[in-house]
Amino acid sequence: MDKTPKDIINQTIIIESKLLLKRTNANISEVAALVGFSDQAMFSKFFKKQSGKSPSEYKIDDKTF
């Protein structure tokens, strides 16, 4: 296995975040809180680094997930 525990945790957070963004009416700050972030800006930065898109870009993109 080439992934570190941190990589696995980050991947899990991204998967859960994507599900919440696409399949619920929760806004970005609510999703951030649900996955353990107290600051929406930090969540957005983390999300963009991990997925290549901002949470808002991901939420409106119909081609993903």
C-alpha positions as CSV (number, residue, x, y, z in Angstrom):
1,M,0.0,0.0,0.0
2,D,1.5,3.3,-1.1
3,K,-0.9,5.5,0.9
4,T,-0.2,6.9,4.3
5,P,-2.9,7.0,6.9
6,K,-3.2,10.8,6.3
7,D,-3.8,10.1,2.6
8,I,-6.5,7.6,3.4
9,I,-8.2,10.0,5.9
10,N,-8.1,12.9,3.3
11,Q,-9.5,10.6,0.6
12,T,-12.4,9.6,2.9
13,I,-13.1,13.3,3.8
14,I,-13.2,14.2,0.1
15,I,-15.5,11.3,-0.8
16,E,-17.9,12.2,2.0
17,S,-17.7,15.9,1.1
18,K,-18.5,15.2,-2.5
19,L,-21.5,13.0,-1.5
20,L,-22.8,15.8,0.8
21,L,-22.3,18.5,-1.8
22,K,-24.1,16.6,-4.6
23,R,-26.8,14.7,-2.7
24,T,-28.0,17.1,-0.1
25,N,-29.1,20.7,0.1
26,A,-26.4,21.6,2.6
27,N,-24.4,24.6,1.8
28,I,-20.6,24.6,1.8
29,S,-20.2,25.8,5.4
30,E,-22.6,23.1,6.6
31,V,-20.7,20.5,4.6
32,A,-17.4,21.8,6.1
33,A,-18.8,21.4,9.6
34,L,-20.2,18.0,8.9
35,V,-16.8,16.6,7.8
36,G,-14.9,18.2,10.7
37,F,-13.8,21.7,9.6
38,S,-14.6,24.7,11.8
39,D,-13.6,27.1,9.1
40,Q,-15.2,27.2,5.6
41,A,-12.1,28.8,4.1
42,M,-9.8,26.0,5.3
43,F,-12.3,23.4,4.0
44,S,-12.4,25.1,0.6
45,K,-8.6,25.2,0.4
46,F,-8.4,21.6,1.4
47,F,-11.1,20.5,-1.0
48,K,-9.5,22.4,-4.0
49,K,-6.1,20.9,-3.2
50,Q,-7.5,17.4,-3.0
51,S,-10.0,17.4,-5.9
52,G,-8.8,20.2,-8.3
53,K,-12.0,22.1,-8.0
54,S,-13.5,24.4,-5.4
55,P,-16.5,23.1,-3.5
56,S,-18.8,25.5,-5.3
57,E,-17.4,24.5,-8.7
58,Y,-17.9,20.8,-7.8
59,K,-21.5,21.4,-6.5
60,I,-22.6,22.9,-9.8
61,D,-20.8,20.6,-12.1
62,D,-23.3,18.0,-13.4
63,K,-20.7,15.7,-14.8
64,T,-19.0,14.6,-11.6
65,F,-20.1,11.8,-9.2
